[in-house]
Amino acid sequence: MDIIDLGVGDPDLPTPPKIIEAMISAVQDPANHRYPSYSGMEDFKAAVAEWYEERFSVGLDPETEVIALIGAKEGIAHISSAFINPGDFALVPTPAYPVYHIGTLFAGGRPYFTPLFKENGFLADLAAIPDEVAKKAKMIWLNYPNNPTAAVADGGFFEEVVEFAHKHKIMVCHDLTYSEIAFDEYKPTSLLEIEGAKDVCIEFHSLSKSFNMTGWRIGFATGNKEAVRGLSLIKSNVDSGLFQAIQIAGTIALRADKESILEIKEIYARRRDIMVKGLRDAGFRVTPPKATFYLWVPVPHPSTSMDLATRLLTEAGVVVTPGNGFGYPGEGYIRLALTQDENRLLEATERIKNIRL
């Protein structure tokens, strides 16, 4: 069977030529063949700080408030080892990217799951977290724009998070990976824009989605100096830094290739509109997302997430991700990734229409 894979959030688009050209030149320089700095090249970290200033009006010290990562996933997985002791709680959203709670478990911590429900805009309900749990918690995880729900958060919610973190002396770990994949003039916010956030927050970002660089493994973390330092200490014992040629290419991406982000956003916006229309024509209730390249689609009753995902695969040859794979509140949803070209997405919607819901 011809399979159309909408299951994995891996961009099908190529890395922009300007970045590839910078990489080719950097690879040919023997100076880049040696061990790199654990925390990142000065020029790359400076480019990150410049990008944050331009994009979010957030000032960062490149030396103490920025660290290069071998992809955001690596930093997300390692931060718990720096700050979680056995028995400590981490407040983890569900449904969510699984690495938040897996990193907690690796450090011997205890994930306390904060469910994300449609009724609350898929935002964490901070008031529902028991005080005795908050007192034992070392960190809280957030991810907006959100994977898998595609939900977004505004400044008001982020202000509540910062207040909550100050009150309970909790570190906020914010995954901002999808900040540049946004539509309809919506511009996602950095948590670091909020007053007092830098006292409690570390923010993770990646070039994977913004510049189609998933295989390159390049990201960074920014924010609170102690959080960045703690992560750096862990990394100095488990890896030898990010290949300098990739950092040089990433520097070009951040400083000189902003037009590519606009082109990529336009492509995903067209794909979103194709899939939303096609799924609605097929009988699904779909809310067009403001950001990310995911659709979080309710499963028609009485099917389960797994039932529908199985039928779409076996009867239509379309791969989607069952929502319960991201945590129990994801039951009743499927996630579709817009990581196929427009013709394939049209083909997918036509196949889906032939299935009786």
C-alpha positions as CSV (number, residue, x, y, z in Angstrom):
1,M,0.0,0.0,0.0
2,D,1.1,3.6,-0.7
3,I,1.5,5.1,2.7
4,I,1.1,8.8,3.4
5,D,2.9,9.5,6.7
6,L,1.4,12.4,8.8
7,G,2.6,10.9,12.0
8,V,6.0,12.4,12.6
9,G,6.9,16.0,13.1
10,D,9.8,15.9,10.8
11,P,9.8,18.7,8.1
12,D,9.9,17.3,4.6
13,L,11.3,20.6,3.2
14,P,15.0,21.0,2.6
15,T,17.3,23.1,4.7
16,P,17.7,26.6,3.0
17,P,20.6,26.9,0.5
18,K,22.3,29.7,2.4
19,I,22.7,27.6,5.5
20,I,24.0,24.6,3.5
21,E,26.6,26.8,1.7
22,A,27.8,28.0,5.1
23,M,28.1,24.5,6.4
24,I,30.1,23.3,3.3
25,S,32.6,26.1,3.8
26,A,32.9,25.5,7.6
27,V,33.4,21.7,7.1
28,Q,36.3,22.4,4.8
29,D,38.1,24.5,7.5
30,P,40.4,22.2,9.6
31,A,40.0,24.6,12.6
32,N,36.5,23.2,13.0
33,H,37.6,19.5,13.1
34,R,38.7,19.7,16.7
35,Y,36.7,19.5,20.0
36,P,34.3,22.5,20.3
37,S,33.5,24.5,23.4
38,Y,31.1,22.7,25.8
39,S,28.8,25.7,26.0
40,G,29.0,26.8,22.4
41,M,31.0,29.2,20.1
42,E,31.0,32.8,21.2
43,D,29.8,33.9,17.8
44,F,26.9,31.5,17.8
45,K,25.8,32.5,21.3
46,A,26.1,36.1,20.3
47,A,23.8,35.4,17.3
48,V,21.3,33.8,19.6
49,A,21.3,36.8,21.9
50,E,20.9,39.2,18.9
51,W,18.0,37.1,17.6
52,Y,16.2,37.2,21.0
53,E,16.7,40.9,21.1
54,E,15.3,41.4,17.6
55,R,12.5,38.8,17.8
56,F,11.3,39.2,21.5
57,S,13.0,42.4,22.7
58,V,14.7,40.3,25.4
59,G,18.3,41.1,26.3
60,L,20.6,38.2,27.0
61,D,24.3,37.9,28.1
62,P,25.7,35.5,25.5
63,E,28.4,34.2,28.0
64,T,26.1,33.4,30.9
65,E,22.6,33.2,29.7
66,V,22.9,31.2,26.4
67,I,24.1,27.7,25.8
68,A,24.4,25.7,22.6
69,L,22.6,22.3,22.5
70,I,22.9,19.2,20.3
71,G,19.2,19.8,19.4
72,A,16.7,21.1,21.9
73,K,15.8,17.5,22.9
74,E,19.2,17.0,24.3
75,G,18.9,20.0,26.7
76,I,15.4,19.1,27.6
77,A,16.5,15.6,28.6
78,H,19.5,16.7,30.6
79,I,18.2,19.7,32.6
80,S,16.5,17.4,35.1
81,S,19.8,15.7,35.9
82,A,21.2,19.1,37.0
83,F,18.3,20.1,39.3
84,I,16.1,17.0,40.2
85,N,17.1,14.9,43.1
86,P,15.5,11.5,43.8
87,G,12.0,12.0,45.0
88,D,11.7,15.6,43.8
89,F,8.6,16.5,41.8
90,A,8.5,17.9,38.3
91,L,5.2,19.4,37.2
92,V,4.7,17.9,33.7
93,P,1.9,18.6,31.2
94,T,-0.1,15.9,29.6
95,P,-0.6,15.3,26.7
96,A,2.9,16.4,25.9
97,Y,6.3,15.7,24.3
98,P,7.3,12.6,26.2
99,V,10.9,13.7,27.0
100,Y,9.7,16.1,29.8
101,H,8.7,13.3,32.0
102,I,11.3,10.8,30.8
103,G,14.1,13.2,31.7
104,T,12.5,13.5,35.2
105,L,12.4,9.7,35.6
106,F,16.1,9.4,34.5
107,A,17.0,11.8,37.3
108,G,15.1,9.8,39.9
109,G,12.3,12.4,40.1
110,R,8.6,12.0,40.3
111,P,6.5,13.5,37.4
112,Y,3.3,15.1,38.7
113,F,1.1,15.4,35.6
114,T,-0.9,18.5,35.0
115,P,-3.6,17.6,32.4
116,L,-4.3,19.9,29.5
117,F,-8.0,20.0,28.5
118,K,-9.9,21.8,25.7
119,E,-12.1,23.5,28.3
120,N,-9.1,25.4,29.6
121,G,-7.6,26.2,26.2
122,F,-5.1,23.3,26.8
123,L,-3.3,25.5,29.4
124,A,-2.0,24.1,32.6
125,D,-4.4,24.7,35.5
126,L,-1.9,26.0,38.1
127,A,-4.6,26.4,40.8
128,A,-5.3,22.7,40.7
129,I,-1.8,21.8,41.7
130,P,-1.8,20.8,45.5
131,D,0.4,23.0,47.7
132,E,2.1,19.9,49.1
133,V,3.2,19.0,45.6
134,A,4.2,22.5,44.6
135,K,6.4,22.7,47.8
136,K,8.3,19.6,46.7
137,A,8.5,20.5,43.0
138,K,11.8,21.7,41.5
139,M,10.6,22.5,38.0
140,I,7.5,23.0,35.9
141,W,7.4,22.2,32.2
142,L,5.6,24.4,29.6
143,N,5.4,24.2,25.8
144,Y,3.6,27.0,23.9
145,P,3.0,26.9,20.9
146,N,2.1,23.4,22.0
147,N,2.9,19.9,20.7
148,P,0.6,18.0,20.3
149,T,-2.4,20.3,20.8
150,A,-1.2,23.3,18.8
151,A,-2.5,25.5,21.6
152,V,-1.0,28.9,22.2
153,A,-0.5,30.9,25.4
154,D,-0.8,34.7,25.9
155,G,1.1,37.0,28.2
156,G,-1.5,36.8,30.9
157,F,-1.0,33.1,31.3
158,F,2.8,33.5,31.3
159,E,2.5,36.1,34.1
160,E,0.6,33.6,36.2
161,V,3.3,31.0,35.6
162,V,6.0,33.5,36.7
163,E,4.1,34.4,39.8
164,F,3.5,30.7,40.6
165,A,7.2,30.0,40.1
166,H,8.3,32.8,42.4
167,K,5.8,31.8,45.1
168,H,6.9,28.2,45.2
169,K,10.6,28.7,44.2
170,I,10.2,26.5,41.1
171,M,12.3,26.6,37.9
172,V,10.2,27.1,34.7
173,C,11.4,25.1,31.7
174,H,9.7,26.4,28.6
175,D,10.0,24.6,25.3
176,L,9.7,27.3,22.6
177,T,10.6,25.1,19.7
178,Y,7.6,26.1,17.5
179,S,7.7,29.9,18.0
180,E,8.4,30.6,14.4
181,I,5.8,28.4,12.8
182,A,2.8,30.7,13.3
183,F,0.0,31.9,11.0
184,D,-2.5,34.7,10.4
185,E,-0.2,37.4,11.8
186,Y,0.0,35.7,15.2
187,K,3.4,36.1,16.8
188,P,4.1,33.7,19.7
189,T,5.6,35.1,22.9
190,S,8.8,34.2,24.7
191,L,8.2,33.6,28.4
192,L,11.4,35.6,29.0
193,E,9.4,38.7,27.9
194,I,7.6,38.6,31.2
195,E,8.9,40.7,34.0
196,G,10.7,38.5,36.5
197,A,10.8,35.5,34.2
198,K,14.6,35.5,33.9
199,D,14.8,34.9,37.7
200,V,13.1,31.5,37.3
201,C,13.0,30.5,33.7
202,I,15.1,28.6,31.2
203,E,13.8,28.5,27.6
204,F,14.7,25.9,25.0
205,H,14.7,26.5,21.3
206,S,15.7,24.7,18.1
207,L,16.6,25.4,14.5
208,S,14.9,22.1,13.5
209,K,11.5,23.4,12.7
210,S,12.3,27.1,11.9
211,F,14.9,26.2,9.3
212,N,14.2,22.5,8.4
213,M,17.3,21.4,10.3
214,T,16.0,18.4,12.3
215,G,18.9,16.1,11.2
216,W,21.5,18.7,11.9
217,R,20.9,18.6,15.7
218,I,21.3,22.2,16.7
219,G,19.4,24.1,19.4
220,F,20.0,26.4,22.3
221,A,18.8,27.3,25.8
222,T,18.5,30.8,27.2
223,G,17.5,32.5,30.4
224,N,18.4,32.1,34.1
225,K,22.2,32.0,34.7
226,E,22.1,29.3,37.3
227,A,19.9,27.1,35.1
228,V,22.2,27.6,32.1
229,R,25.2,26.9,34.3
230,G,23.7,23.7,35.7
231,L,22.9,22.4,32.3
232,S,26.4,23.3,31.1
233,L,27.9,21.3,34.0
234,I,25.9,18.2,33.0
235,K,26.7,18.5,29.4
236,S,30.4,18.9,30.1
237,N,30.3,15.3,31.5
238,V,28.1,13.7,28.9
239,D,29.0,15.2,25.5
240,S,31.8,17.2,23.9
241,G,29.9,20.1,22.5
242,L,28.2,20.8,19.2
243,F,30.2,20.5,16.0
244,Q,31.5,24.0,15.2
245,A,30.6,23.8,11.5
246,I,27.0,23.3,12.4
247,Q,27.2,26.2,14.8
248,I,28.6,28.4,12.0
249,A,25.7,27.4,9.8
250,G,23.3,28.1,12.6
251,T,24.8,31.5,13.1
252,I,24.1,32.3,9.4
253,A,20.5,31.0,9.8
254,L,19.9,33.3,12.8
255,R,21.5,36.4,11.3
256,A,21.1,36.2,7.6
257,D,18.3,33.9,6.5
258,K,15.1,35.3,8.0
259,E,13.4,35.3,4.6
260,S,13.4,31.5,4.8
261,I,11.2,31.5,7.9
262,L,8.6,33.5,6.1
263,E,8.6,31.2,3.1
264,I,8.3,28.1,5.4
265,K,5.4,29.7,7.3
266,E,3.5,30.4,4.1
267,I,4.0,26.8,3.0
268,Y,2.6,25.4,6.2
269,A,-0.3,27.9,6.2
270,R,-1.4,26.6,2.8
271,R,-1.0,23.0,4.0
272,R,-3.0,23.8,7.1
273,D,-5.9,25.2,5.1
274,I,-5.9,22.2,2.7
275,M,-6.1,19.7,5.6
276,V,-8.6,21.7,7.6
277,K,-11.0,21.9,4.6
278,G,-10.5,18.3,3.6
279,L,-11.1,17.0,7.2
280,R,-14.2,19.1,7.6
281,D,-15.5,17.8,4.3
282,A,-14.9,14.3,5.7
283,G,-17.0,15.0,8.8
284,F,-14.3,16.0,11.3
285,R,-14.5,19.0,13.7
286,V,-11.2,20.8,13.2
287,T,-10.0,24.1,14.7
288,P,-7.4,25.8,12.5
289,P,-4.2,26.2,14.6
290,K,-2.6,29.6,15.1
291,A,0.9,27.9,15.3
292,T,2.9,24.7,14.9
293,F,2.5,22.3,11.9
294,Y,0.1,20.0,13.7
295,L,-3.7,19.5,13.7
296,W,-5.2,18.2,16.9
297,V,-8.4,16.6,15.7
298,P,-11.2,15.2,17.9
299,V,-12.1,11.6,17.2
300,P,-15.8,11.0,16.3
301,H,-17.7,9.1,19.0
302,P,-17.6,6.1,19.8
303,S,-14.1,5.5,18.3
304,T,-11.0,5.6,20.4
305,S,-7.8,7.3,19.3
306,M,-6.2,4.0,18.5
307,D,-9.2,2.7,16.7
308,L,-9.3,5.6,14.3
309,A,-5.5,5.7,13.8
310,T,-5.7,2.0,12.9
311,R,-8.5,2.4,10.5
312,L,-6.8,5.4,8.8
313,L,-3.7,3.2,8.3
314,T,-5.4,0.0,7.2
315,E,-8.2,1.5,5.1
316,A,-6.7,4.7,3.8
317,G,-3.0,4.2,4.0
318,V,-2.7,7.4,6.1
319,V,-0.5,7.4,9.2
320,V,-1.6,9.6,12.1
321,T,-0.6,9.6,15.8
322,P,-3.2,8.5,18.3
323,G,-3.5,11.2,21.0
324,N,-3.3,8.9,23.9
325,G,0.3,8.2,23.0
326,F,1.1,11.7,24.5
327,G,-0.7,11.0,27.7
328,Y,-4.2,10.0,29.0
329,P,-5.9,13.4,28.3
330,G,-5.0,12.9,24.7
331,E,-7.5,10.1,24.4
332,G,-10.2,11.2,22.0
333,Y,-7.8,13.0,19.6
334,I,-5.5,12.2,16.8
335,R,-2.5,14.4,15.7
336,L,-1.7,15.0,12.1
337,A,1.6,16.6,11.0
338,L,1.6,18.8,8.0
339,T,4.9,17.4,6.8
340,Q,3.9,16.3,3.3
341,D,3.5,18.4,0.1
342,E,0.2,19.8,-0.9
343,N,-0.6,17.1,-3.5
344,R,0.0,14.4,-0.9
345,L,-2.2,16.2,1.6
346,L,-5.0,16.5,-0.9
347,E,-4.6,12.8,-1.6
348,A,-4.8,12.0,2.1
349,T,-8.0,14.0,2.5
350,E,-9.6,12.2,-0.4
351,R,-8.7,8.9,1.1
352,I,-10.0,9.9,4.5
353,K,-13.3,11.0,3.0
354,N,-13.9,7.4,1.8
355,I,-13.9,6.1,5.3
356,R,-17.2,5.9,7.1
357,L,-16.8,7.5,10.5
